[in-house]
Structures are given as structure tokens and as C-alpha cells.
Amino acid sequence: MSSRSFIALIAVCGLLARCQDAAADQRRARAPSPQESEHRIVREGMTIDFAITRYERETGGARDTRKQSVHEGDTVTIGFEIRDVGSGNPLSGLNPAAWLAMVPKDSPARGANCTERVKTALSPSLLSRPEVDLNTFYVLALNADATITVVDPVFGYGGTKLLAMIPLQSPGEDWALTSDHNRLFVSMPAANRVAVVDTRSWSVIGSVETGRSPSRLRLQPDNAYLWVDYVADATSGAASGVAVVNTRTLRLAGRIPTGSSVHDVAFSDDNRFAFVLNTDEGTVSVIDVRALRKITDIPVGTGASSFASSPLAQALYVAGTDTGIITVISTTAHKVIGTIDAEPGVEEIRFAPGGRLGFVANRRTNTISVIDAAVNRLVHAAGVEQAPDQLAFSTRYAYVRHHDSEIVRMIPLGEVGKGEALPQLDFPGGQHALGDMSRTTLAPAIVQAADDNAVLVANPVDKAIYYYQEGMAAPMGHFSNYGKEPLAVLVVDRSLRETKPGSYTSTIRLPDAGTYSALLFVNSPRVVHCFDVSIAPGSTASSAEAPPVRIESLTQQARVQAGAAIRLTMRLTDAASGKPVETRDDALALIVSPGVWQARLPVDHVGKGVYAVTVSPPSAGLYDVYVTSPALQLPYTRVLAFEVTDGR
């Protein structure tokens, strides 16, 4: 309180006793009740607590490590808890920014230049970027082979940092990311399973057998169940339908036969009902989610290829490719409430944010039509490039990808319904047609970036992912997918998120050992502070991510000519006892030259915990060797690297 305010308060009080009470109250309000410490500050009426918690992969929990050491390579959650000093209530909606930056050995007192370091972090250059940016996102590419590329994009500088190359049992077909961005499900038709990827450790932590050739994946709005399309199995006699996976236990909750056809799944807003489109039967099955049983089938006509839900209209819109009729189904009454006449060939149908405007792509006529769900009729139709096949949205635009063209069309959402013509913009999504790929996939190849006004576009032939920011004439940048063919793209947001009121967290993998500062910036009210962080070398045996088996490379030869055989040997020991691990016949070795070649080979048990595999790498380059064993609960673990020369 200012001196003028204090004098005014005295005049109003009138009585000395009352003034003294009021003054005492003001002094108590100004005095910070919490005490500052190494991990707590009091600024601008806020108490800010900083903590690092090591992520426990098995339980999904975390434990406080403020009084313990953290090590390079550990997966940790960095968090800031912000509360009001006087009331202790959590403060929401502050959107703080944070970074982890190494402190140079010759640096003066760490807090002395904190403001300058935060200024540098807010406007980084290529040579002054903090080691870890807690305000960024990661880009995942579902590749044509059985891998997922994970990169930290640096579009402004034209580069990336490869965070992980996640191997799968077989090529992925579709994927679904939980709303907290911590778990990713990937369907693998050839393996008859759905892989479960932990995005905090970038590792496959398990898989679920759901039925034959699982393909399309859909998560309920509340993320409680994952719904998986599967086909009939003549051997077992199992009918085609959808499998339901409990996302918490990662166990199959049930299988529901719906029809011998391709399926898609949508949900009611309250997660009470699931709707399954059966293309061959021309029906939509209504599933009671609580009982996991089908309660009725709604006829929609044969040839239906796609449907989408409008939460605003509380209705499903089913696109009939053969007839061109769009059937409207009430998600509450479970019956057809209308139809919309379009042209035969309509396939992809999606609703923009808000649920009022539905966009329909027609590959036969090369047109985009727009439905206004408020009146249930078409309000626009416009020609686009060759074979529009995918739709995506930002807060301002609808994006149209084309199978036979590299051009991406943009339709301003705010202009729909304002005139007869539908305005369009466009930009090139690479050098080659976006649908030119070695195999098809159900996962989208164009998605919104973490920013509201940007999208990512995967171009398989270019083996690159393009970043387009609205307002630009061309992509702002792109990055190579390390020689892999990206069929689909996905964003995992790792910026500080308000996980509960007043608690802002981000999960990262710690960089190299050293002394760091956790730089914190809150814009309003303005707070700048640097917390000390010490990262120890190596990893402890007690780390939650330590596998039950240790692997030691015994290979002495580190170089071989292309085409020549190399014998790779390793020793497996029990992590607790140190004794050799004997006679396991399920171990596999993954040998990878990123972007060039890979092979999965069985590993032979030589004896006394020693295992070996022989490989003949086909071309020059650097090769990484990973080993896995489901029986030993050993995820893919990097063992060694070797060089292959061309013999010149």
C-alpha cells in the first residue's frame, strides 16, 4: 500500500484503535507468510514452488527428487506450483514459460545474470538456444516401415534434433494420442496388436491383442476406452467388429461384433454411447458404453464411407459415397432425422471447431462442400485440386490435402456463408504429390501444430515434414525425416501445461550432466527467476526406468566393409544379482542405419549369458544395434554402434 493510501485509511478510520487494527491487517497482508528457500520464491503476491519429480514408468506416478540427485537421461517432470500469498489459493491461467539452460563454469553468481538469460531464451539464436525448451512441441512421423520418428523441430533454423526412433513389431496403420499427450496407441495390422507408447520415455511399454488386423483407432472423449476396428477371423470364427481397450489397465474390455465391413467409430458428448459405421451393411450400430453391448442398428444405405459428429447439433453426418446422400442421425434419439443431397463420390467428412460447419471432400468431382449444421443443408461447394482426400483445421482455416497434388488449399472459416463464392488460399506442401506413397494409412498426414495458426504436412516422397504458418505464401520451413518415408504426422505438446489449478508441469528427458538453471518467466504479473538444478553423470540402478536386465557389449570389431559379415556379441546379466541370464529364445536384435536400412534378427544364446547375432550390412554408414526380449521384460535397448565402410 502507498503512503497516500495509508493516510487516507487513517482519516477514514477516525479512531486510533481502529486505525491500529487496520494498519496491522495491512502489514500482515504485505508480509509473505511462506518462507523463501532454494525451491520457493515469493514475488508479486505469489508463492512459486519449483520441483523435479522422477517419472515412474511402471506406475505412471512420480516421486519428489528435490532432496535426491537426478541423472542425465532420467525422465523427469519439471513443475511450478503458483499460489496467492494471502489466501493460498492456486493461480490459474498464468501461462508461464520456462527453459533448462546450462550454467557455464566461468559464469558469475547464477542469479546475477538471470534476467539477461531469460531475455536470450525468449529470443534465441542458433548458437544461444537453451538446452531444453519447456515451451515447445515434438513432432512424430508414422513411417512406411515399422518405426516412428520423434524429433524436436527447429523450423526457424532449418534443423531438428532426433529424440528417438521408436521400433514397432510391424508397420503402423493408425494412432491415437491421449488428451494429456502422455500415451500413444498405434495399430499394427500385421502383428494383430495395438502398441502402447509412453511419450515421456519414448518407448513401447506394452501391446494389446485386439483381434485380427486392427486398423482404425478412436479414443472416447474421456479417454476411458480405446476403440479398435478389427476384421473377421475365419480360423477362430470371430466376427468382424470393434474391440474395446481399457486405457488405464491396458487390458481388453470386450469385443463387439457389428458387421463384416470396414468400421469407423464416433461418440456422444457424454461418453454414454458409441456409434460404429458398418460400410458393407450400410448401418450405424449404437453401442451402450457402460454395458459394452450393441442396442440397435440404424440403416444409412450401402456405400457409406465416412461419418463425423457435430456436438453442436448432437448429430452424426454419414457420407454415402455411392448415392451422394448425407444421412443425419440424432445421437440422443438414435434415429435418422434428415438427409442432405450431395453428389456421388463424397468420402471424407469432418467438422470444424465448434461443430457447426461440416466439410465434405469429393474425390470424383474434385470439390469441397460445406454443411451448416444449424439448418442441415449445403451452403457452399467449390472446386479444388486433384482428389481431395484429407481435411484438417486450425482455429481460422480449413485445410484440404490432395492425393494427386502437392498443393494444400485453405478455406477461411470466418468467410463461410458470407457470399456465394467460397474464398480459397493455397501453399505447396513439398515437391511431390502428397498421396504418392509406398502404402496407405488411416492416420492424418496434415495436422495442426501446437500453435493455433500453423499446420504440419507430411510429404512421403520428399521424406520431409513441412511447417506452414498462416499468412505466409509458402511453408516457413521443413525438416528431413532422417531418410524415412512419413505417411502421417502427429504433435506431442510438451509445453508447460496446467495439469491442475495453479500447477504447471512438463515432462522431459534430462540432458548431459552439469549445473543448470531452470529459467522461469511469468508475464503478468512480471516474474523472472532462475532455480538451481544439478544433473549428475550416468544413471542409478534404482532409476525407475532401469530394465531388469543389463546388457554389455562384447564386440571388439567396430568397423566392417559393406556386404561383409560381422558377429555382434553381448552379455546379459540380471540387474539385481549380476548373474548371467540364460536360455531365452525370444530375444531379437534390431540393426538400424537410420533412413537407409534395418533388419530384425533372432539372437542366439552362446552360453553363460552371452548372446550373439551375425549381420551383413549392405551399404556404408553408421549402424545402431538394439536388443529386446519380451520374456525378460526388456524393451528395445541400444547396445552398440559400428561403422560400415565402402571398402575404398
ABEGO torsion letter per residue (X at the ends): XBAAAAAAAAAAAGBAAAAAAAAAAAAAAABBABBBBAABBBBGGBBBBBBBBBBBAAAGBBBBAAABBBBBGBBBBBBBBBBBAAAGBBBBGAGBBBBBBBBBAABBBAAAAAAAAAAAAABBBAAABBABBAABBBBBBBBABBBBBBBBBBAAAGBBBBABBBBBABBBABBBBBAAGABBBBBBAAAGBBBBBBAAAGBBAEBBBAEBGBBBBBBBAAGABBBBBBBBBAAAGBBBEBBBBBAAAGBBAEBBBAEBBBBBBBBBAAGABBBBBBAAAGBBBBBBAAAGBBABBBBAEBGBABBBBBAAAGBBBBBBAAAGBBBBBBAAAGBBAEBBBBBBGBBBBBBBBGGABBBBBBAAAGBBBBBBAAAGBBABBBBBBBGBABBBBBAABBBBBBAABABBBBBBAAABGABABBBBBBBBAEABBAABBABBBABBABBBBABAABBBBBBAAAGBBBBBBBGBABBABBBBAGGBBBABBBBBBABBBBABBGBBBBBBBBBBBEBBBBBBBBAOBBBBBBBBBBBBBEBBAABAABBABBBBBABABABBBBGBBBBBBBBBBBAAAGBBBBGBAABBBBBBBBGABBBBBBBBBAEGGBBBBBBBBABBEBBBBBBBBAAAGBBBBBABBBBBBAGX
